[in-house]
Amino acid sequence: MRPSMLVFSLALCVQGTAAAQNVPRQQAPSDAATVGEFLAACDSDASQCQFKLRLALLNKLNRSNATSVCIKVAHTQEPVIAWLKAHPETHAMATEDGIYAAYKSLYPCP
């Protein structure tokens, strides 16, 4: 390989690496700090949303002052996500707080 071709190839590699570092990393639903970030992450990676929804609910229910929820359906992801999207006042809330608010509203116990 000629020296000029080697320099050109190295320049392309360095340029590609720098460009890749400037691309923001997609956030996983489990890493979202707020409901708004969680919803955005779920839009790009719905596979991990159900896990975060269940984990958030379990974390909140595992407290002494927890409000019970009575879930009578097998799949809660779509209703909870829809509820959160319909309630923009939750978008700045901590993810688990907003998710718990959705569950309490959608699945109250009698």
SEGUNU-53064 format. One record per residue (C-alpha): residue number from 1; chain; x, y, z. Coordinates in pm, whole numbers, plus 32768, in hexadecimal, padded with zeros to 4 digits. Example, Ala and Ser with C-alpha at 12.3 -4.5 7.8 and 13.67 -1.06 7.14 Angstrom:
<guses>
+-----+-------+------+------+------+
:  nr : kette :   c1 :   c2 :   c3 :
+-----+-------+------+------+------+
:   1 :     A : 84CE : 7E3E : 830C :
:   2 :     A : 8557 : 7F96 : 82CA :
+-----+-------+------+------+------+
</guses>
This chain:
<guses>
+-----+-------+------+------+------+
:  nr : kette :   c1 :   c2 :   c3 :
+-----+-------+------+------+------+
:   1 :     A : 8000 : 8000 : 8000 :
:   2 :     A : 8087 : 8155 : 7FA6 :
:   3 :     A : 80CA : 8243 : 80C7 :
:   4 :     A : 7FCC : 8342 : 8044 :
:   5 :     A : 7EBB : 8235 : 803B :
:   6 :     A : 7F12 : 81CD : 819F :
:   7 :     A : 7EF6 : 8335 : 821D :
:   8 :     A : 7DA9 : 835D : 8167 :
:   9 :     A : 7D23 : 8219 : 81FF :
:  10 :     A : 7D8E : 8280 : 835D :
:  11 :     A : 7CEA : 83D5 : 832F :
:  12 :     A : 7BA1 : 832C : 82D2 :
:  13 :     A : 7BB5 : 824B : 8403 :
:  14 :     A : 7BF6 : 836F : 84EE :
:  15 :     A : 7ADE : 843B : 8451 :
:  16 :     A : 79E9 : 8317 : 8472 :
:  17 :     A : 7A47 : 82E1 : 85DE :
:  18 :     A : 7A16 : 8450 : 8631 :
:  19 :     A : 78C4 : 8454 : 8584 :
:  20 :     A : 7855 : 831E : 8642 :
:  21 :     A : 78AF : 83C3 : 878E :
:  22 :     A : 77CE : 84EE : 8740 :
:  23 :     A : 7699 : 8414 : 870E :
:  24 :     A : 75C6 : 8411 : 884A :
:  25 :     A : 7595 : 82B8 : 88DD :
:  26 :     A : 742F : 823B : 88DD :
:  27 :     A : 73B3 : 821D : 8A40 :
:  28 :     A : 7320 : 80D2 : 8AB1 :
:  29 :     A : 71D0 : 80DF : 8B66 :
:  30 :     A : 727A : 8058 : 8C9F :
:  31 :     A : 7369 : 8183 : 8CA2 :
:  32 :     A : 7260 : 8292 : 8C7F :
:  33 :     A : 725A : 8387 : 8DA1 :
:  34 :     A : 710D : 8428 : 8D49 :
:  35 :     A : 6FC5 : 83B2 : 8CB4 :
:  36 :     A : 7008 : 8485 : 8B7E :
:  37 :     A : 7157 : 83D8 : 8B47 :
:  38 :     A : 70B4 : 8287 : 8B89 :
:  39 :     A : 6FA7 : 82C4 : 8A82 :
:  40 :     A : 70AC : 8330 : 8983 :
:  41 :     A : 717D : 81FC : 89CD :
:  42 :     A : 704B : 811B : 89AE :
:  43 :     A : 6FFD : 81B1 : 885B :
:  44 :     A : 7153 : 8141 : 87E2 :
:  45 :     A : 7175 : 7FFC : 88AB :
:  46 :     A : 7026 : 7F6D : 8919 :
:  47 :     A : 70BD : 7E1B : 8975 :
:  48 :     A : 7145 : 7E98 : 8AC3 :
:  49 :     A : 7017 : 7F69 : 8B27 :
:  50 :     A : 6F51 : 7E50 : 8BC4 :
:  51 :     A : 7079 : 7DF4 : 8CA2 :
:  52 :     A : 709B : 7F5C : 8D1F :
:  53 :     A : 6F23 : 7F78 : 8D57 :
:  54 :     A : 6F1D : 7E3F : 8E2E :
:  55 :     A : 7059 : 7E9A : 8EE9 :
:  56 :     A : 6FD9 : 7FF7 : 8F38 :
:  57 :     A : 6E8E : 7F6C : 8FB4 :
:  58 :     A : 6F38 : 7E68 : 9090 :
:  59 :     A : 7026 : 7F6B : 9120 :
:  60 :     A : 6F04 : 8050 : 917C :
:  61 :     A : 6E26 : 7F3B : 9206 :
:  62 :     A : 6F41 : 7EBD : 92E0 :
:  63 :     A : 6F1F : 7FE7 : 93CD :
:  64 :     A : 6E5C : 7FF6 : 9510 :
:  65 :     A : 6D80 : 811A : 94A0 :
:  66 :     A : 6D36 : 8091 : 9346 :
:  67 :     A : 6BE0 : 80AE : 92A6 :
:  68 :     A : 6B6E : 7F5C : 9223 :
:  69 :     A : 6B1A : 7F29 : 90B7 :
:  70 :     A : 6A34 : 7E1A : 9034 :
:  71 :     A : 6AA3 : 7DAB : 8EDB :
:  72 :     A : 69A8 : 7CC8 : 8E33 :
:  73 :     A : 6A47 : 7CB7 : 8CD9 :
:  74 :     A : 6B7B : 7C02 : 8C5E :
:  75 :     A : 6C12 : 7D1A : 8B8F :
:  76 :     A : 6C32 : 7E75 : 8C25 :
:  77 :     A : 6D3D : 7F15 : 8B4B :
:  78 :     A : 6C5A : 7FB5 : 8A47 :
:  79 :     A : 6B5C : 8048 : 8B3D :
:  80 :     A : 6C69 : 80D0 : 8C24 :
:  81 :     A : 6D33 : 816A : 8B07 :
:  82 :     A : 6BF4 : 8200 : 8A74 :
:  83 :     A : 6B94 : 828F : 8BC9 :
:  84 :     A : 6CEC : 832B : 8BF7 :
:  85 :     A : 6CE1 : 83C5 : 8A9B :
:  86 :     A : 6B87 : 8453 : 8AE5 :
:  87 :     A : 6C03 : 84F1 : 8C2A :
:  88 :     A : 6D1F : 85DF : 8BD2 :
:  89 :     A : 6D27 : 865A : 8D3A :
:  90 :     A : 6DDC : 8513 : 8D89 :
:  91 :     A : 6EEF : 8543 : 8C87 :
:  92 :     A : 6FD7 : 85FD : 8D76 :
:  93 :     A : 6F9A : 8506 : 8E92 :
:  94 :     A : 7094 : 83FC : 8EF6 :
:  95 :     A : 7053 : 82CD : 8E1D :
:  96 :     A : 6FE2 : 81E1 : 8F31 :
:  97 :     A : 6F01 : 82EA : 8FCE :
:  98 :     A : 6E51 : 832B : 8E84 :
:  99 :     A : 6E2A : 81BB : 8E32 :
: 100 :     A : 6D9C : 8179 : 8F8C :
: 101 :     A : 6CA7 : 829B : 8F61 :
: 102 :     A : 6C32 : 81FD : 8E1B :
: 103 :     A : 6BFE : 80A9 : 8EBC :
: 104 :     A : 6B41 : 813E : 8FE3 :
: 105 :     A : 6A5D : 81FD : 8EF8 :
: 106 :     A : 6A21 : 80DF : 8E04 :
: 107 :     A : 6A09 : 7FBE : 8EF9 :
: 108 :     A : 6976 : 8037 : 9044 :
: 109 :     A : 6905 : 7F37 : 9142 :
: 110 :     A : 6799 : 7F3B : 91AC :
+-----+-------+------+------+------+
</guses>
